[in-house]
Amino acid sequence: MSTLSIDLLEGRDLVAMDRNGLSDPYVVIDIGEHKKRSKIIYKTLDPVWNESFELALPCPPPPLVHFRLWDKDKVGKDDRMGIVRAH
């Protein structure tokens, strides 16, 4: 097993997804079958998470880490805002 440490710091100039001109962003990090989810930062386009995650992974680890950005909705499904894939 190996450990992957990820520091999720902030987002800037995100797209407004809500009627109030803001978003309620959170990030889902997944690598292989392992997932972590950040806290939701309400009513902002410049969220600051300052969160750290550790994932225990098999050796060798899966080749890609996905960072999926979502907007939390009170009614209906959350809105997908974007994705970043890292090696």
C-alpha positions in Angstrom: 0.0 0.0 0.0 1.0 3.6 -0.6 -0.5 6.9 0.7 -1.4 9.8 -1.6 -1.7 13.2 0.2 -3.8 15.9 -1.5 -4.1 19.5 -0.3 -7.2 21.2 -1.7 -6.7 24.9 -1.3 -9.1 27.1 -3.3 -10.9 27.9 -6.4 -11.1 31.3 -8.3 -13.5 32.9 -10.6 -15.9 29.9 -10.8 -19.0 30.0 -13.0 -22.2 31.2 -11.3 -24.6 28.3 -11.2 -27.4 29.7 -9.0 -30.0 32.5 -9.6 -28.2 34.7 -7.0 -25.2 34.9 -9.3 -23.1 32.6 -7.0 -22.4 28.9 -6.6 -22.2 26.4 -3.7 -19.1 24.5 -4.8 -17.6 21.3 -3.5 -15.0 18.9 -5.0 -15.1 15.1 -5.3 -11.7 13.6 -5.6 -11.5 10.1 -7.0 -8.7 7.8 -7.8 -9.6 4.3 -8.9 -12.3 3.1 -6.4 -11.3 5.6 -3.7 -13.3 8.8 -3.2 -13.1 11.8 -0.9 -15.4 14.8 -0.9 -14.7 18.3 0.3 -16.9 20.5 2.4 -19.4 22.7 0.6 -18.6 26.4 0.5 -21.9 28.3 0.2 -22.6 31.4 -1.9 -19.2 32.1 -3.5 -17.3 32.1 -6.8 -13.9 32.0 -5.0 -14.2 29.1 -2.5 -11.4 28.5 0.0 -11.4 24.9 1.2 -8.0 24.5 2.9 -8.6 20.8 3.3 -6.1 17.9 3.3 -6.9 14.3 2.3 -5.0 11.1 2.5 -5.9 8.0 0.4 -4.4 4.6 1.0 -3.8 3.1 -2.4 -2.5 -0.2 -3.8 0.9 -0.3 -5.4 1.2 0.7 -8.1 -1.6 3.3 -7.7 -4.1 4.0 -10.4 -2.7 6.4 -13.1 -5.2 9.2 -12.9 -6.7 11.4 -10.1 -10.0 13.1 -11.0 -11.1 16.4 -9.3 -14.8 16.9 -10.1 -16.3 20.3 -9.2 -20.0 20.4 -8.3 -22.5 23.0 -7.3 -24.7 21.9 -4.5 -28.5 22.3 -5.1 -31.2 22.2 -2.5 -33.7 20.8 -5.0 -32.9 18.3 -7.8 -29.5 17.1 -8.8 -26.3 18.9 -8.1 -24.8 20.7 -11.1 -21.5 19.6 -12.6 -19.1 22.6 -12.9 -16.0 21.0 -14.3 -13.3 18.3 -14.1 -9.6 18.1 -13.9 -7.6 14.9 -14.5 -4.1 14.7 -13.1 -1.4 12.0 -13.5 
